[in-house]
Every structure is written in structure tokens, then in C-alpha cells.
Amino acid sequence: LRITDLDGMRYTAFATNQTRGQLADLEVRHRLRARCEDRIRAAKDTGLQNLPLHAFDANNLWCHLVMLAAELTAWAQMLALHGHNARRWEPKRLRARLFE
């Protein structure tokens, strides 16, 4: 939930059931979780959303290939696209603009 003030101040709220810990620690944990969910969404866009084959072993191989592609994309964005806006692009946009 985000609320933006007229002065440009942004307030962010998140609910938790943690009974102890500093607010800064909770926020870091929340932001790391959001980054993990972004990687999961990118893996689904890469091909993890559906299993196209019939056999279990074939789908297992498919999952390994998708995760390899997701890792290579993440490393390419981090190393090769340093200082470029493409570092934050989603896999669909990367395919459309860079990989074709």
C-alpha cells in the first residue's frame, strides 16, 4: 500500500506478525522478499509457468533449462548491462529489444 503526498513524500506500509525486531530490519526483509518474487515472476515469463512435455523427467529437464536461462539473464543484466536501463527490463522486453 503506497500513499503519495502532495510534497512528493511517499509512505509505505506493510503488515507483519513479527513480535520483535527493529523497523529497519523488517523493511530490509520485506524488500528482499519482493526481489525474490520479482525473480520468480521473471522465471515464469521465461517458461516456468507451464510444463510443455508429458514425462516427468522431460519436464524436470525443462525446469533446469528455464532456471539456467533465468540465471544467465540475471547475470547478463548485472554484468553486461551495467549503467543501462535494460538492466531493469523484464524478460519479455529483453527478448523483444535485445535478443532478436
Steps between C-alpha positions, in 0.01 A plus 500: 500500500651831395373846570659797327483843658478824305857589601638185339537310825411132467375293789522122484317264731526125543335272750691234691447271794858533626506575872859622523761669286580849386299665226805529275564124522139424413514733200820340370345154529186623321699653214713187457182295475366733231823453302461122528143523372622708205743219409219244526283711268789530254550121507130451425531739205802303380304174483444363848130580499398188312662162448476418128609134505321183613769308688621597847870476407448715191321767704778481760751573225276783377501657849879480516532667159258776596690567822830506308350756260372709793843492668678596177257786446550627856880482470493668158289781639732543795834482314451586134227761531654698785393864482229436238123505544484144364631381835149530644303372201276196526586188291229572240642845433856366488396242240322761291778759504832325555479129424329510159 
